[in-house]
Amino acid sequence: MFISDLHIHSRYSRATSKECTPEHLDLWSRRKGIDILGTGDFTHPAWREELKEKLEPAESGLYTLKKDFRLKDDTAGVKADPRFVITGEISSIYKKNGRVRKVHSVILLPSLESAELFSKKLEAIGNIHSDGRPILGLDCHDLLEIMLETCPEAIYIPAHIWTPHFSLFGAFSGFDTIEECFEDLTPHIHALETGLSSDPPMNWRLSALDGYQLISNSDAHSPAKLGREANLMDIELSYEGLSGAIQEGKGLAGTIEFFPEEGKYHYDGHRKCHLCLSPKEAEPYNGKCPVCGRKLTIGVSHRVEQLADREDGYQLENAQPYESLVPLPEVIAASTGRSAASMKVQKDYMEMLQKLGSEFSILREAPIEDIKKAAGFLISEGINRLRKGEVERTPGYDGEYGKVKLIDDSELNALDGQVSLFASSELAQMPRKEKAAKQLPAAGKPEEPEAAQPPHPIMTESLNAEQLEAVITARRAIAVIAGPGTGKTKTLVSRILHLLNERRVKPTEITAVTFTNKAAAEMRERLEKELGKRAARQVNIGTFHSLCNKILKEHRESFTLADAFETLETVEETIRHFGLTLSAKQFLKEVSLLKTGLSRESNVLSEAAFDYYGQQLKALSVLDFDDLLTETLAMLESEDKNSIRKNHYSFLLVDEFQDISPIQYELIKSWNRDGRELFVIGDPDQSIYGFRGSDARCFERLSADYPELQTIRLVHNYRSTPEIVTSACQVINHNEGAQREIQPFQSKGTPLKLVSAPSELSEGIFVAREINRLIGGIDMLDTETADNRQDSQTMRSFSDIAVLYRTHRQAEMLETCLKKEGIPYVITGRDDFLTDRNVRGTVCFFRTLLDPKDQLSLRMCLKLLWDLPEETAEILINTPDQIDTSRCPYVYLKEKYLPKVKRAKPQKLLEDWAAELGLNENKSFAKFLDMTVFYKTLAEFMDTLTFGEEGDLKRSANKTYTSDAVTLMTLHGSKGLEFPIVFLYGAKKGMMPLEVGKLSSDIQEERRLFFVGMTRAKDELILTTSSEPSPFLNELPEAMLKRQSAGKLQNPNEGKQISLTDLLS
């Protein structure tokens, strides 16, 4: 019987020990008791040369270490002579069926000559020199086909098939079936490597795997980790014997397994939040961490649950046996209360090898009495319990290895009287076990186990001194100046909870005003987690416009709310009537400035034209967006409406105070006139809506209007690295005002990266390829200038990354580049495609179905979609039975779609509509359709189009949506958000600050906008520019920058995803 471990790595792979040499691999194979060991990394030229130098042929297809290189060892027992077989691992990252796939594969070869030939084929595809495990943009199907053509005797094994990020069935970038990955070549796959986080019973739950040999290997990155998992083989010692066992099961006698809970991806979780969840516990959170809201890493156990067609505990008939073991150093540690890495444990380990033989023989075969004599009672008892399966396990999650315990600390004293190698004094000195984390309930326990309850999102114990002061202070008026990343939302929500829980304020007396609908939804969600849905829903939360819309609907006659697109016809008619030279966009801007109080008179819009426009809307019972605010304010100021204030506004809290307009300021004062407390929070340095009337000096105005105002400053930044915070502060300090002193809480990070490109195209290509590199994709930069970051081992997902730009037009090139690389993305914000005639007409049509009283939308859809005159609308409204349906498709389509609007998903509904009207080739409508994937109901979609701010509207890159996608958005849309990695794209003159024609922007506001973009980044900030750089870049501290050039000539074979056809042509 032979023990084999076929998946390992050399020192030429990333994050491996320098002792991964043939000499040390041979030494540790003898110590472990491994008979057949994979060489690993056969693709690396330097490693192949070293293998040629130090190995010599043994049996057919096997090698042994030359005696001159053999290291001395004192392990007891028969002197072993391990065999090597040529193996390697290849990482494939490519796009298939609309998704980026990342799959690792182990390949076994019969000789070094075969490895040379196969490697030459791969070298024509990508870089195999920089990493022992090369990363290739090659479909696994094509990789398998190349292997079969190059060396038919080779063995292809999908590696650690359940690992979340890089495997065949991986939760984030794998497949649901083997056939989807390998297609017609699936019959050439005979074995699967199950990985450390799963064991055979977990794999037995998938009937689709019944025909495959399940094997186990260590994937060791250091010699001491060999044999963590291994295979038992009763075979002839040869490559042919090995192949028969792996491909046909001939002589495959079983596997030696990790306890799957020890694997670092067994359960779901989020390591930074110390959160570990079973699949059942994780289910309610939809892949989001309930503590911080970021993505959970979906564990192997959960992924198995998703694909399984058999119940847990299923026993496969005639399955190969398996043994669950724990590495001997961990057994010693778990039996004695020590750390496996301690010198004492290592000393005991080596002594046991010298007295008892190899590690596997000790764990599997040595008599317990012999172990007791050699190592003492505690270790012998630990091994005895291991063999019986009496092991306490804490599951691993999100890259954190699980833990095992064999003898509890509470037992150590009880065992003190037993015969032991250790003296009683030594036992007494053993470190006491730290208080164990609460064990998660086993799967299958009753609903809502304690560990599955959403953790309290806001706890006053977690607030710093300034935050706590802002939360508990009771004053008539409080202003909190909260710099970026200082916990603004946390503080605001904590204050609401304090009002409710500690001061016993009724929920109906509290109103919280947010800047976006998304922020309102997130605040409501946080409160629901703490208070429950019933209490949270009684708190009045919304944007200025949504709150005003609610008030008007409750206290005045019915009206229709029209957005800017719906009022275009009225605008254009007014312009024609008065012979104005304004564009419709300029007209609406002037109207908005007058209504919101930013301007009392217009130089280009007469009072008569302004009044005429208002009268036209009034005749249609229509309010525009600004009317919501002006009409509400007028209503509040009337004496008979004071009850509105008393109902909800006793305690008024306003978020993003720096971005309010003059009329919003008046609304705040009116709402809270008879109230008890006003609490505003924001940051003057993030005031970025001056074109809509916001003023960074609003806090000064508040202080003048409320002499009793107490101002509190939050200065501790918990979001960004010191490099990002320091750089951002140096930029914003060029604006007027006192020096900003934001104090970073995070530990030292990496420098900001400033990348210069020769053109906008090369800038976009750089961003796309850098994203691919960050998520583990192909490194497209010249390998000699590659940025080997300190956290290069941190696995990034697409959703960790945002690309921010000044205008939507900049995103066009980005989209092209991201699509070429197969990178999923989501675009946020209002874009020009929404002005398309067919899009506007479609929106108006479905608004008439949702609101039959909406006469404006009816008139608009008839004109925009069918170019029907005003008279047709009048007939439809007044005498619909007289309409000629052959000339007016509206009637027919209304009858067809009206039954669907409340039950059909928006995506399906509008796809049918596009086919009906022949809009499938309309590019603007295609983008409009891509928005629908985010909404469950048509009403929700239409409301977002009406009330949504820049950060509320989203469009997917495709008609299918994945939460793991890169975010593309304007700097304005990014406010209030954060991402681990941020690209500030297009930082060039004319864009940052923005210059439109001969008009120059407010330089201080543009700098604040740049500051907002910089401070969205948590871990890494990458600024890109082409042509003439933005002057803001000159304000960055040089000591915090790492400069780089993009667009250099590349090796034409690097970085290209190549199909098999390309290769063979």
C-alpha positions, 0 to 999 in steps of 0.5 A: 500500500502506497501513500501519494500526495500529487498536488504540491508547489515548488519555491517558484510559486507565489507564497511558498517556502524557500525550502520547497526544493527537491531535497527538502521535499524528499526529506519531508516525504520520508518524515511524513511517510509519503511514497509518491510525491508530485513535483509540482510546477512542471511549467516553470523552466527553472524548476524543470532544470532543477528537477533534471539536475537532482532527480534520476529515473526510477520505475516507469514514469517515476523519479527518485532523488539522487543520493548526493542530494539526500538530506540526513534524517533520524526518523525511525523505521524502514528507510524510505525512498520516496518517488516523484511524479511530474505534476503541475497546476495551471490557473485558467481565467477566461470568459465563458457563457457571459461570466469570468471563470477562474479554475485551477487544474492539476496535470500529471505527466509521464516524464520530464520530456513530456513536461518540456513539450507541453510547456512549450505549447503553453509558452506560446499562450502566456507567461509561464516564467513568473510563477510556478502556477501560471495564469493563462487566459485559456478555456479549460476545455482548450487546455484539456484538448492541448494536453490530449494532443500533446501527451495522450498519457497525461492526466487532467484533474480539476483541482480543489473543486469547491474552493470559492474563488478558483475552482470548477464548482467555485461559488464566485467564478466556477460552473454548476456542472462539469459538462458546462466547463469541458463540453464535449471533452467531459469524458476525458475527466476521470478524477476530481480533487475534493480539496481541504474544505470538503470530504467524501460524504459531502461530495457523495451528495451530488449524484453527478460525481458518482462516476468520478474518482475522488482524490485528495492532496495537500496543495502544500506550499511548504514541505512541512504541510505535505500529506495534509491530505493524501491517497491510499493506493494498492498499485504497481509502483509506476506511472501506469499504476498511478494512472490506473488508480486515478482514472479507473479506480484500479487500486485506489484504496481510499483517501486520507482527509482533513476534517473539512471544518479545518479547511479555510473555506468550509463555512460562509463568513467575513473574516474582517468582521469575525463572522462565521455562518453555516449555510442555513445561518447565512441564507437570510443575508443574501450573500452580504455580511450583516455586520458591514454590508460587504460581500460574504465569502460563500463557503464550500459547505454552502456551495455543496448545499446549492448543487446537491441533489441528495440529503446530508448524510447520504451514504454512497454504495461501494464508495472508497473508504476514507480516514479523517486525520489531523497533522501530528503537530496539531494533534500535539498542540490540541492535546496539550493546550499549546500552539502548533508553531511553538518550539515545544510542540516542534521538539515533541514532534521530532522526538516522536518521529525519532522514536516511533517512525513516520507521521502517518504511521504514528497517526494511523498504526502505532500502538497507543501504549507505544505512543504513551511511552514515547510522548506521554499520556496526553498526546497518546490520549489525543491520538486515541480520540482522533482515531475514534473521531472524538474531535471538537471542530470550529469551522474555517471561513473566508480564508481562516483555517478551522480549529480542532480540539482533542482535550479541553483545558478543563480536562488537563487538570483532571488528567494530571494524575494520569501517567504522563511524560509531563511533570505536574508542574509542567501541566500547571504551567500550560497556557490556559485556553482562551475563552472559546467563541460561541459555537454555531449551532449545527445545521438543522437546528430550529429556525432563528438560532442565536448565532444566526440573528443579525448582529446589532449594527449600532452599539453605543459601546462601539462609538468613539468619544465624539460620536458618542457626544453626537448621539447622546447630546440633547440640545435644540440644535446640533450640527455635526461636521463629519469628515469622510469615513468618520462614521457619519451614517453610524452616528446618525442611526445611533442617535435615532436608536438612542432617541427611541431606546433611551429617551423613549421618543415615539417613532412617529415623532422622528423624521430623518431626511437623506440625500438619496433613496438608496441611503433612505433604504439602507437607514431603514434596513439598519433600524429594522435589524435593531428595532424590528420592521413595525417600529422602524417603519413608524420612523419617517425616513426619506429624501426631501422630494419623497417626503414632500410628495407624501405630504402633498398626496395626503393634504391636497387634491390629486396631481401628476408628478412629471420629470424633466423628460415629460415636461419637455413638450411644455418647455418647447411650446413655451420657448416657441411661444415667447421666441426664446433662444434658450435650449430646453435644458437651459430653460429647465435649469433657469426655472429650477434656480428660480423655484428653489430660491437660488436666484430671484430673477433671471437674465435670460428667462422673463417672468412672463415665460416663467408664469406661462410655463407654470400655468401650462403645467397647472392646467394639466394638474402636473407638478414638476420636481421642484414644485414638490418643494415649493408647494409643500413649503407654501402649505406648511406656511399656511396657518391651518397646516401646522399639524403636519409639523407636529405629527412627525417633525419634533425630532428632525435629523438631516443627512448630507446637510452640506448639499441642501438648496436654499428652499430645502433649508427653508423646509428644514426650518419650517418642518422643525419650527415647533419641534424639540430638536434639530440634528444635522450632519455633513461635511462642508468639504463634500459640498458638491451641488453648487449648481443646484444651490448647495452652499458649503457655508450652510453650517455658518448660516445655521449657526446664525439662525440658531444661536444655541447651536452646538457643533461637534466634529468627527475627525477619526477616519475609519475607512481609508489608509493613512496614505489616502487620508493624508493625500486627500487632506493635502488636496482639500487644504488648498481650499479656503478655511482652516487646515483639515486634520482628519486622523486615520485609524487604519494601519499603513497601506500602499502608496497611491498609484498615479498612472499616465497613459498616452491616450484615452484608449490606453487609459481604458485598457490599463484600467480593464487589465489592472482590474483583471490583475487585482481579482487574480486575472492575467497580469497585463503589465510588463512583468518587470514593472509589475506592481507587487503590492504588499497585500498581493495575496488579498483576493479581490472580487469585482464588487470591491472595485469602483471606477469614478469619472467626472462625466458619463461620456467618459464611461463610453470608452471604459465600457468598451474596454471592460467588455473586451476583457469580459469584466462584469460591471454596473453603471450608476447614474442618469445617462443620455439614453434616457432622453431617447424618444422611444425610451421616453415614450415607453416610460410615459406609456407605462405611467398611464397604465399605473396612473390612469389620471396621468394625462400628461404621460398619455399625451407624451406617449402618443406623440413620442411613440406614434407621432399622434396629434393633440386631438387624439389625446383629447378623444382618448381622454373624453370619448375613448369609444370613438377612437380609431384603433387602427390609427392608434395602437395605444388602445390595443396595447393598453388592453394587452399590457394593463393586466401585466403591469402589477404582476410581471417583472419589469425585465420580461415586460419591457422585453416583450414591449421592445419586440412588440414595437420593433425596438430590439436594435435600438441601442438606447432602449437596450441600455434602458432594458439593462436597468430593469434587472434591478427591480422587482416591480414596474412601479418600483422602477418608475418611482426610481426613474422619477425620484432617483438621484444620481446614485439611485439609478443603475444599469447592468452591463448585460441583461443578467445581473451579478452582484459581483460586478465593478461599479462605474459611476460619476464622482457625484454619484459616488458620494456616501459610498466606499470601496476597497479599491477606487480608480479615479479615471480621466484626471486630466485638464478640462475634466477635473476641474470641468471646463465646458466651452469658455465657461470655467467651473467653481474651482473650490467645488471641483476640488471638493468633488475630487476630494470626495472621489479620493476618499471613497477608497479604503485600501487602494487609490489608483489615479489615471490620466492621459494628455495633460494631467489635472492640476489637482494631481500637482497638489498630491504629496509626492511621498505618497505617490507611486508613478507608473506609465501605461501603454508600453509595448507588450509581449503579444502573447501575454494577456490575450485570451486565446481560443484553441482555433487561434492557437492551431491556426 
